[in-house]
């Protein structure tokens, strides 16, 4: 009878909505979440897919005594976007902190694709687990669960043998499997969901991702699909910016290996020649400009600049400052921009 009452309430809630577009997300949580709250979030930063972020939350409800909940309305965008439903039992005094840090210990979540006309049901699975089954009128809504299933298969393959050889073989294999599967789904947001996993800087897969980015046309093709289907959206802008940033890291790392020795010699001769020609006329101006630019650097950037001038490599700088090499590269990129240069040689030329 309580379930029937819930359905009647659901129909009464959505009946006044315009037939031109309305969404309805309903589901059930297990007993440990009945006294908590259920949140609906819109995700525009695909690096924040998992967790609790206050700025993403657009609605919250309390489940009924049987654990049923629903979200319904007409205020979602008409195009597909990423959404998350999560349930937690954070105490009122802890909620603000949890939603700022993005972490709540006792929580369950599901991420999916939806729009303003999507109907979504989250019934218990055959094993009576919550958020493990999706019933929807939007086929795209189910794609993330399918991808998660593949990711679990991938983790199992990696765990069989923990050798370096097994990791290399499986990494190449599963990159190809996931990318091909994502493309077959014909939903660029699903491909972004995969990309966020494969390119995660905290993952052991990140090094292979950078090497794959050098020669695999998949990434540019995905950008083209995003620009076609989701033009002028945060998803597309974020993805394009990340590709540019990662390609800068690749080029910065590979430049010394790709150039022949005589290119450095030729570059040194050119630098010496230019310095000789302009020393007497531009020395004072150069020194003033260099000091002004250096003053705009942060304390950390000035420290890294001094280490560069001391002929320290990126790895040596990272070791000395107790930070990662990628962090050092980011700081060096900022230094280049502020000083108006594009290489270590140009940096050294400013202060010699």
C-alpha positions as CSV (number, residue, x, y, z in Angstrom):
1,X,0.0,0.0,0.0
2,X,2.9,2.4,0.8
3,X,4.4,1.7,-2.6
4,X,1.0,2.4,-4.2
5,X,0.8,5.7,-2.3
6,X,4.3,6.6,-3.5
7,X,3.3,6.0,-7.2
8,X,0.1,8.1,-6.7
9,X,2.2,10.9,-5.3
10,X,4.6,10.6,-8.2
11,X,1.8,10.9,-10.7
12,X,0.3,13.9,-8.9
13,X,3.7,15.5,-8.9
14,X,4.4,15.2,-12.6
15,X,0.8,15.7,-13.9
16,X,0.9,19.5,-14.1
17,X,4.2,19.5,-16.1
18,X,4.2,20.5,-19.7
19,X,4.2,17.5,-22.1
20,X,6.9,19.3,-24.1
21,X,9.6,18.2,-21.7
22,X,9.8,16.7,-18.2
23,X,12.3,14.5,-16.4
24,X,11.5,11.9,-13.8
25,X,14.2,10.1,-11.8
26,X,13.0,7.6,-9.2
27,X,14.7,4.9,-7.2
28,X,15.2,3.1,-3.9
29,X,17.9,3.1,-1.3
30,X,18.5,0.4,1.2
31,X,17.7,0.6,4.9
32,X,21.0,2.3,6.0
33,X,20.1,5.4,3.9
34,X,16.4,5.8,4.8
35,X,17.2,8.3,7.5
36,X,19.6,10.2,5.2
37,X,19.1,12.4,2.1
38,X,19.3,11.8,-1.6
39,X,20.9,14.4,-3.9
40,X,20.7,15.1,-7.6
41,X,23.8,16.8,-9.1
42,X,24.6,18.2,-12.5
43,X,28.2,17.5,-13.5
44,X,29.9,19.9,-15.8
45,X,33.5,19.2,-14.7
46,X,34.2,15.6,-15.7
47,X,37.1,15.5,-13.2
48,X,34.5,15.7,-10.4
49,X,32.5,12.7,-11.4
50,X,32.7,11.0,-8.0
51,X,32.1,12.6,-4.6
52,X,30.0,15.3,-3.1
53,X,30.4,18.8,-4.4
54,X,28.1,21.5,-3.1
55,X,28.2,23.6,-6.3
56,X,26.9,20.6,-8.3
57,X,23.8,19.9,-6.3
58,X,20.5,21.0,-7.9
59,X,18.0,19.1,-5.7
60,X,17.7,16.9,-2.6
61,X,14.9,14.8,-1.2
62,X,14.3,12.5,1.8
63,X,13.4,8.9,1.0
64,X,10.1,7.5,2.4
65,X,9.9,4.8,5.0
66,X,10.5,2.1,2.4
67,X,13.5,3.9,0.8
68,X,11.8,5.2,-2.3
69,X,12.6,8.6,-3.7
70,X,12.0,10.7,-6.8
71,X,13.2,13.8,-8.6
72,X,10.8,15.3,-11.2
73,X,10.5,18.6,-13.0
74,X,11.0,20.5,-16.3
75,X,14.0,22.6,-15.4
76,X,16.9,20.5,-16.8
77,X,18.7,21.3,-20.1
78,X,17.3,19.8,-23.3
79,X,20.6,18.4,-24.3
80,X,22.3,15.4,-22.6
81,X,24.5,16.2,-19.6
82,X,26.2,14.2,-16.9
83,X,24.3,13.8,-13.7
84,X,24.9,12.0,-10.4
85,X,22.4,10.7,-7.8
86,X,24.0,10.0,-4.4
87,X,22.7,9.1,-1.0
88,X,24.4,9.7,2.3
89,X,23.8,9.7,6.0
90,X,26.1,12.6,6.9
91,X,24.9,14.3,10.0
92,X,23.7,17.9,9.7
93,X,26.9,19.2,11.5
94,X,29.1,17.2,9.1
95,X,27.4,18.0,5.8
96,X,29.0,21.3,5.0
97,X,32.5,19.9,5.6
98,X,31.7,16.8,3.5
99,X,30.3,18.8,0.6
100,X,33.3,21.1,0.6
101,X,35.9,18.3,0.7
102,X,33.9,16.2,-1.8
103,X,34.0,13.1,0.4
104,X,31.4,11.5,2.6
105,X,32.3,8.1,4.1
106,X,28.9,6.6,4.2
107,X,27.5,7.2,0.7
108,X,26.5,5.5,-2.5
109,X,26.3,7.1,-5.9
110,X,25.5,6.5,-9.6
111,X,26.6,8.7,-12.5
112,X,24.5,8.8,-15.8
113,X,23.6,10.8,-18.9
114,X,20.2,12.4,-19.0
115,X,18.2,15.4,-20.3
116,X,14.9,17.2,-19.6
117,X,12.8,14.3,-21.1
118,X,14.6,11.4,-19.5
119,X,12.7,9.0,-17.3
120,X,15.0,6.9,-15.0
121,X,14.3,4.2,-12.5
122,X,16.9,2.7,-10.2
123,X,15.4,-0.5,-8.8
124,X,17.3,-2.9,-6.6
125,X,19.4,-5.4,-8.6
126,X,18.9,-9.1,-8.5
127,X,21.4,-9.2,-5.6
128,X,19.3,-6.5,-3.8
129,X,22.0,-3.9,-4.4
130,X,21.1,-0.2,-4.9
131,X,22.3,1.9,-7.9
132,X,23.4,-1.2,-9.8
133,X,20.5,-1.3,-12.3
134,X,19.1,1.3,-14.7
135,X,15.8,1.3,-16.5
136,X,15.3,4.3,-18.7
137,X,13.7,5.6,-21.9
138,X,17.1,7.2,-22.8
139,X,19.5,4.5,-24.0
140,X,22.4,6.8,-23.3
141,X,21.6,6.7,-19.6
142,X,22.8,3.2,-19.2
143,X,26.2,3.7,-20.9
144,X,28.2,4.6,-17.7
145,X,27.1,1.3,-16.0
146,X,28.3,-0.6,-19.0
147,X,31.6,1.2,-19.0
148,X,32.0,0.5,-15.3
149,X,31.5,-3.2,-16.0
150,X,34.3,-3.0,-18.5
151,X,36.5,-1.2,-16.0
152,X,35.9,-3.9,-13.5
153,X,37.0,-6.5,-16.1
154,X,40.1,-4.4,-16.7
155,X,41.0,-4.3,-13.0
156,X,40.6,-8.1,-12.8
157,X,42.9,-8.6,-15.7
158,X,45.5,-6.3,-14.0
159,X,45.2,-8.2,-10.7
160,X,45.9,-11.6,-12.1
161,X,49.7,-11.0,-12.4
162,X,51.3,-7.9,-10.9
163,X,54.4,-8.0,-13.1
164,X,55.5,-5.0,-15.1
165,X,55.2,-7.1,-18.3
166,X,51.6,-7.9,-17.6
167,X,50.8,-4.3,-16.8
168,X,52.3,-3.1,-20.1
169,X,50.4,-5.7,-22.2
170,X,47.1,-5.1,-20.4
171,X,47.4,-1.3,-20.5
172,X,47.7,-1.2,-24.3
173,X,45.0,-3.8,-24.7
174,X,42.4,-2.1,-22.4
175,X,43.1,1.4,-23.8
176,X,42.1,0.1,-27.2
177,X,39.1,-1.8,-25.8
178,X,37.7,1.1,-23.9
179,X,38.3,3.7,-26.6
180,X,36.7,1.5,-29.3
181,X,33.7,0.7,-27.1
182,X,33.2,4.4,-26.2
183,X,33.2,5.3,-29.9
184,X,30.6,2.6,-30.6
185,X,28.3,4.1,-28.0
186,X,27.9,7.2,-30.2
187,X,27.8,9.4,-27.1
188,X,30.8,11.7,-26.7
189,X,29.9,12.2,-23.0
190,X,30.4,8.5,-22.5
191,X,33.8,8.8,-24.2
192,X,34.7,11.6,-21.8
193,X,33.7,9.3,-18.9
194,X,36.3,6.8,-20.2
195,X,38.8,9.5,-21.0
196,X,38.6,10.9,-17.4
197,X,39.5,7.4,-16.2
198,X,42.4,6.7,-18.6
199,X,44.0,10.1,-18.3
200,X,43.7,10.5,-14.5
201,X,47.0,12.0,-13.3
202,X,46.9,9.9,-10.1
203,X,46.6,6.6,-12.0
204,X,49.4,4.3,-13.1
205,X,47.8,4.6,-16.6
206,X,48.7,8.2,-17.0
207,X,52.2,7.6,-18.4
208,X,50.8,5.3,-21.1
209,X,48.1,7.9,-21.8
210,X,50.8,10.6,-22.5
211,X,52.6,8.2,-24.9
212,X,49.4,7.3,-26.6
213,X,48.5,10.9,-27.0
214,X,51.6,11.4,-29.2
215,X,50.5,9.2,-32.0
216,X,46.8,8.1,-31.5
217,X,44.4,10.2,-33.6
218,X,41.5,9.1,-31.3
219,X,41.9,12.1,-29.1
220,X,41.5,14.6,-31.9
221,X,38.6,12.7,-33.3
222,X,36.9,12.8,-30.0
223,X,37.4,16.5,-29.9
224,X,35.8,16.8,-33.3
225,X,32.8,14.7,-32.1
226,X,32.4,16.9,-29.0
227,X,32.6,20.1,-31.1
228,X,29.9,18.7,-33.4
229,X,27.5,17.4,-30.8
230,X,28.3,19.7,-27.8
231,X,29.6,22.9,-29.2
232,X,30.4,25.8,-26.8
233,X,30.0,23.7,-23.7
234,X,32.2,23.3,-20.6
235,X,32.8,19.7,-21.5
236,X,34.3,20.5,-24.9
237,X,36.3,23.5,-23.6
238,X,37.7,21.5,-20.7
239,X,38.7,18.6,-22.9
240,X,40.4,20.9,-25.5
241,X,42.3,22.7,-22.8
242,X,43.5,19.4,-21.3
243,X,44.7,18.2,-24.6
244,X,46.7,21.4,-25.2
245,X,48.2,21.2,-21.7
246,X,49.2,17.5,-22.0
247,X,50.7,18.0,-25.4
248,X,52.8,20.8,-24.0
249,X,54.1,18.4,-21.3
250,X,54.9,15.9,-24.0
251,X,56.7,18.4,-26.3
252,X,58.6,19.8,-23.3
253,X,59.8,16.4,-22.3
254,X,60.7,15.1,-25.7
255,X,62.4,18.2,-27.1
256,X,65.9,17.4,-25.8
257,X,65.7,13.8,-27.2
258,X,64.5,14.8,-30.6
259,X,66.9,17.5,-31.5
260,X,70.4,16.5,-32.9
261,X,73.5,17.7,-31.1
262,X,74.4,20.1,-33.9
263,X,71.0,21.9,-33.3
264,X,72.1,22.8,-29.8
265,X,75.5,24.0,-31.1
266,X,73.8,26.1,-33.8
267,X,71.5,27.5,-31.2
268,X,74.4,28.4,-28.9
269,X,76.2,30.1,-31.8
270,X,73.1,32.1,-32.6
271,X,72.6,33.1,-29.0
272,X,76.3,34.2,-28.7
273,X,76.0,36.2,-31.9
274,X,72.9,37.9,-30.9
275,X,74.2,38.7,-27.4
276,X,77.4,40.1,-29.0
277,X,75.5,42.4,-31.4
278,X,73.1,43.8,-28.9
279,X,75.0,43.7,-25.6
280,X,76.2,47.3,-25.6
281,X,72.9,48.7,-26.9
282,X,70.4,46.6,-25.0
283,X,72.0,45.4,-21.9
284,X,70.5,48.0,-19.5
285,X,67.1,47.6,-21.0
286,X,67.2,43.9,-20.8
287,X,68.3,43.9,-17.2
288,X,65.5,46.2,-16.2
289,X,62.9,44.1,-18.1
290,X,64.2,40.9,-16.6
291,X,64.1,42.2,-13.0
292,X,60.6,43.5,-13.5
293,X,59.4,40.1,-14.9
294,X,61.1,38.3,-12.1
295,X,59.3,40.4,-9.5
296,X,56.0,39.1,-10.9
297,X,56.9,35.5,-10.1
298,X,55.6,33.7,-7.0
299,X,58.1,32.7,-4.3
300,X,57.9,29.1,-5.6
301,X,58.4,30.2,-9.2
302,X,61.4,32.3,-8.2
303,X,62.9,29.4,-6.4
304,X,62.5,27.2,-9.5
305,X,63.9,29.9,-11.7
306,X,67.0,30.1,-9.5
307,X,67.4,26.3,-9.8
308,X,67.0,26.5,-13.6
309,X,69.8,29.1,-13.7
310,X,71.8,26.6,-11.5
311,X,71.5,24.1,-14.4
312,X,69.2,21.8,-12.4
313,X,67.0,19.3,-14.4
314,X,63.3,19.0,-13.8
315,X,63.8,15.8,-11.9
316,X,66.5,17.4,-9.7
317,X,64.2,20.4,-9.0
318,X,61.4,18.1,-8.1
319,X,63.6,16.2,-5.6
320,X,64.9,19.3,-4.0
321,X,61.5,20.9,-3.5
322,X,59.7,17.6,-2.6
323,X,57.1,18.0,-5.4
324,X,56.3,15.9,-8.5
325,X,58.0,16.4,-11.9
326,X,54.6,17.4,-13.4
327,X,54.2,20.1,-10.8
328,X,57.6,21.4,-11.7
329,X,56.7,21.5,-15.4
330,X,53.5,23.4,-14.6
331,X,55.5,26.0,-12.7
332,X,58.1,26.2,-15.5
333,X,55.3,26.8,-18.0
334,X,54.0,29.7,-15.8
335,X,57.6,31.1,-15.6
336,X,57.9,31.0,-19.4
337,X,54.7,32.9,-19.8
338,X,55.5,35.6,-17.3
339,X,59.1,36.1,-18.7
340,X,57.9,36.0,-22.3
341,X,60.2,33.1,-23.3
342,X,59.7,29.6,-24.6
343,X,62.9,27.7,-23.5
344,X,65.5,27.3,-20.8
345,X,68.1,28.9,-23.1
346,X,66.0,32.0,-23.4
347,X,65.6,32.1,-19.6
348,X,69.3,31.8,-19.0
349,X,70.0,34.5,-21.6
350,X,67.9,37.0,-19.6
351,X,70.0,36.6,-16.6
352,X,73.5,36.2,-18.0
